[in-house]
Amino acid sequence: METVEIRAEPLEALAELLEPDRAATFLSAAAQAREALAGRVVWNINSTASGGGVAEMLQTLLAYARGAEVDTRWLVLEGDAQFFEITKALHNALHGSLVGRTGFDGTDRAHYERIMQANLAQLQGTIRAGDVVLLHDPQTAGLAAGLTELGARVVWRCHIGRDEGNDVTDLAWAFLREHILAADAFVFSRASYIPDWVPADRAVVIQPSIDPFSTKNAAIAAAEVSRILLEVGLVHNGDPHEAVEFDRRAGSRGVLRRHADLVSNGPPPISAPLVVQVSRWDRLKDMPGVLAGFAEHVAPSVPDAHLVLAGPDVSGVTDDPEGAEVYAECRQLWRALPDDVRDRCHLASLPMDDVDENALIVNALQRHAAVVVQKSLVEGFGLTLTEAMWKARPVVASAVGGLQDQLTDGDEGFLLADARDIVTFGKLVRRLLDEPELGDTMGRRGQVRVRRDFLGDRHLVQWVRLLRSLDA
């Protein structure tokens, strides 16, 4: 297993951002965690150190846990291509979708369990009785029973789900059920995601959060946003580039690299209003639908607007074998567009070999966007939506899953009632492009909403309560 380095972050900066009573609750919870977990290790195990919302949240939450002087550690499990194909299919199935499969058979189970046993063998002698282990998503569920036998207290955290189950979700839960039930507690992002066979007294709802001080979310002046996007090659204005330095998570300074081939057909002009979606190349994020909605229902009416679909360089995400296929499908659809529309649609593959650089690029791109969209077909919780709201950007999101919990339709942004309705999608995007004052108002409300509901203090307080309850 890979050990991921965690750098402690002081709690005081986040506390200073909060109202006095809320800050006091946060700092008190940190003190309680130090006392309750003294002499024990809190382990987090997931499938990747970068390239997804789970990894991003762990970077932040574990840094604050270290800042609270809790011995927190992070491991990334090992798996082969077949294992990650199976777990990606489980991921899709928990969302109610199977592509290229009819289900899961004995061969799938045997291979999954073989990989779990190989990873468990590496943990013996490392994880001790009394330690707490937080397992994240289907990739790790098969470790629960073995870790419980070692005397650890085990929590399985599911970041995905579907409001209404179907035959496909039943297949996924049938595969995972016996593994999951070996855990001591279960955490979900929405109450509707919890299967009815999970013991109610052992399940809790904890919504994700963002860190306002991370490289992805920290404030950047408008002039610096332009410099970053020009230097990295996401926009152009014909002027010479300027070197950009930035602060890394570990405290050192970095220099932004120039990327000549970041964008499929060259970058849009810096003056163009950008419609932006940032997400994995995942069928459930519906990048093709965003492309079609913009090309057919935004581009003809707003002739200066451009679209940027930004996802990870697919070679840099090891736990998502579907990514390359979806990116190739988007490229094919993009090539089929009329020339004048294709020139205003851009597919950006963001570098994944430098986590801090990637975060800085996303931060600048979201801040530069005129409208940020998240047109997912299914979504557990959309971190990129909350990130955009924190940056006071107007947003359009599908009314699915956790996205419905993140904003109120017509208040902090617009919710698309039917995620596949590209006509209404285009109408909502056009309205925000045509009415910038409305967008500014919604953006400011969105930032207030994030400050209230989706910062890390609330998230950590909930985790402390759960971990303390394991010893009750």
HUTAKA-V114668 format. One line per field, one symbol per residue. burial: I if it has 16 or more other ideal C-beta (glycine too) atoms within 10 Angstrom, else O. Layout:
burial->???
//
This chain:
burial->OOOIOIOOIOIOOIIOOIOOOIIOIIIOIIOIIOOIIOOIIIIIIIIIIIIIIIIIIIIIIIIIIIIIOIOIIIIIIOIOOOIIIIIIIIIIIIIIIIOOOOOIOOOIOOIIOOIIOOIIOOIOOOIOOOIIIIIIIIIIIIIIIIIOOIOIIIIIIIIIIIOOIOOIIOIIIOIIOOIIIIIIIIIIIIOOIIIOOIOOOOIIOIIIIIIIIIIIIOOIOOOOIIIIIIIIIIIOOOOOOOOIOIOIIOOOOIOIOOIOOIIIOOIIOIOIIIIIIIIIIIIIIIIIIIIIIIIOIIIOOIOOIIIIIIIIIIOIIIIIIIIOOIIOOIOOIIOOIOOOIIOIIIIIIIIIOIIIIIIIIIIIIIIIIIIIIIIIIIIIIIIIIIIIIIIIIIIIIIOIIIIIOIIOOOOIIIIIOOIOIIOIIIIIIIOIIOOOOOIOOIIOIIIOIIOOOIIIIIIIIIIIOIIOOOOO
//
